[in-house]
């Protein structure tokens, strides 16, 4: 694996990383699940808020637009880039909420560590939704933005790199008083 592949992978996934971090920093307020319970446990928990969701998607999408202006065709050509630019941050936060839902079903409390899932949820959500958006809006497989940009080495690198960055970001957030736990 070379430095170019690592740099490309980080550049392409950056809106998802920024969305995930922004949801924590800018979140708060009313929870997405509205306090609803299912089989004796919260659907998501107090940590998943509307303000965090909307702010995270907005920050990630804005970053994607700026990146597309700075490096044209990063996420596609013109208006065709919009589905991918929105899918990366939205997928990241949807992946995080899916993981929270699964944690509650397994009896894992909000804020309690769930190794591997805690570090990979937003990455897998971003990759999946950006692939689906690309497949839906790009048409043929040969035109699929995701398949042209995220090769096996890119994805493999992100699967190793993301847990490291996630750990460092969470410890930093904890030390800054933005998170209750360092994971």
N, C-alpha and C positions, 0 to 999 in steps of 0.2 A: 504494500500500500504506500502511495506516495503523498507528499504534502498537498498536492493539488486536489486529490480526492478528498482529503480531510477538510481542506479549506472550502471546497464546493459543498460538502455535506453540511458543514456548520452554517455557511451562507444561506443555503436553501431552507434549512429548518429554523433559522433565526426567528421568524415571526411566531412560531409555536413556542420557542423558549421564552420570548418576550411576553407572550400572552399568559403563559403559566406563571411567570414571576409577577406580572402586573396584576393578576387576579388576587394575589396575596397582598400586595402593597396597596392597591386601590380598593380592595373589597371591603365588606362590612355591610351592615344593614339587614334587610329582609332576606331570609334564606330562600333558596330556590324551591325547596320542598314545602315551604310554608308551615313547617312543624309537623307535617303529616307522618303518620306511623304506618308500618306494614308488618304484620305478624310480630308486634311488640317492639319493633325497632324503627328508628327514624329512617326515612327513605335515603337521605343524604347526610344530614347533619347541619349544624349552624355554620360550618366553615365554607359552605358553598352558597354564595350570595348572588343576588341579581346584579348588584353593583360590580362585584368581582367578575362575573361572567361577561357583562356588557363592556366593562372597561378593558378586560383582557382581550376580548375579540377586537375592540376598537384599536388598542395599542398595537396588537399583532398585525392587523390589516393595514394600519397606517404605516407601520414599518415596511410591510410588503410593497405598498405603493411607492414609498420613498426609495426602496431598494430597486424597484423596477424602473424608476426614473433615473437613478444613478447608474444602473447597469441594465440597459434595455433588454427585454426578453428574458429576464431572470425567471419570471413565472409564466411566460407566454407573451403573445403579441397583443398589445393594446387592451381592448375590452375583454379579449379571450383570457387574459390573466386574472380577471376578477374572481372567478370561481375558485381558483387555486389560492389566491391571496386571502380569501375569506375562509376557505376550508382548513388551511394550516392552523390558524389560531382557534377556530371553532372546534376543530377536531381535537386539538390539545386539551381544551377545557371539557369537551364531551368525554374524552378518555379519562380525565381526572374524575369527573362525576360518576362515570360508570364504575370506576374502581371504588369510589366511596360507597356506591350502592351495594357492590359485592362485599365490601368490608362489613357493612351493616348486616347483611344477610348471614355472614359467617360469625357474627357476634363480636367483631373487632370494633372497638369504640373509636369515635372521632379523635384524631390526634395520636392514636396508638399506632405503632410501627407495624407495617406489613411488608417485610423485605421483598425486594424485586418489584412487586406490583407498585409500590409507592414511587419508585424511580422510573418505571417504564410506561405507566399508564398514559401520560400525556403524549409521549413520543409515538406510541402505537396508535393512539387516536388520531394524531396529526397525519401520520403516514397513511392510515386507512382512509380517512375522509378526503385527503388530497388526491389519493389514487382514485377514489370513487368520483370525485368532482372532475378529475381529468378524464376519466373514462366516459363519463356522461356528457361532458361538453366538448371534448376533443374529437369524438367520432371514432375513427379507426385506430387500431392498436398501434400502427406505425406513427400516428400523429399524437399519441398519448404523451402529454408533458411529463407525467410522473415516470413512466417507463424510460423516457429519454434521459432523465436527469438523476433518478435514484437507482443506480446500479447496485449489485450485491455488495460491492466494497463500500459504497456510501452508507448503505443500511447497516452493514456489519460494523463499520466504524462508529456510527451513532449508537448502536446497541451497547457498545463498550464505553464510549465517551459520555453519554447522557447520564448514567448513574454517578459518574465522578463529578460532573458539573452540578447535578441535582444535590448531591451530598454537600458540596461546598456552598451552594446557594442557600440550602436550608440551615446550615450552621451559621452562615452570615446573617440570615433572617432572624434566627433565634438570638444571636448575640446583639442584634439591633433592636430586639424587642418586638419584631413583627410576627414572630411565630412563638407558640407556647412550648413547642418541642423541637429539638434539633434534627428531626428527620422528615 
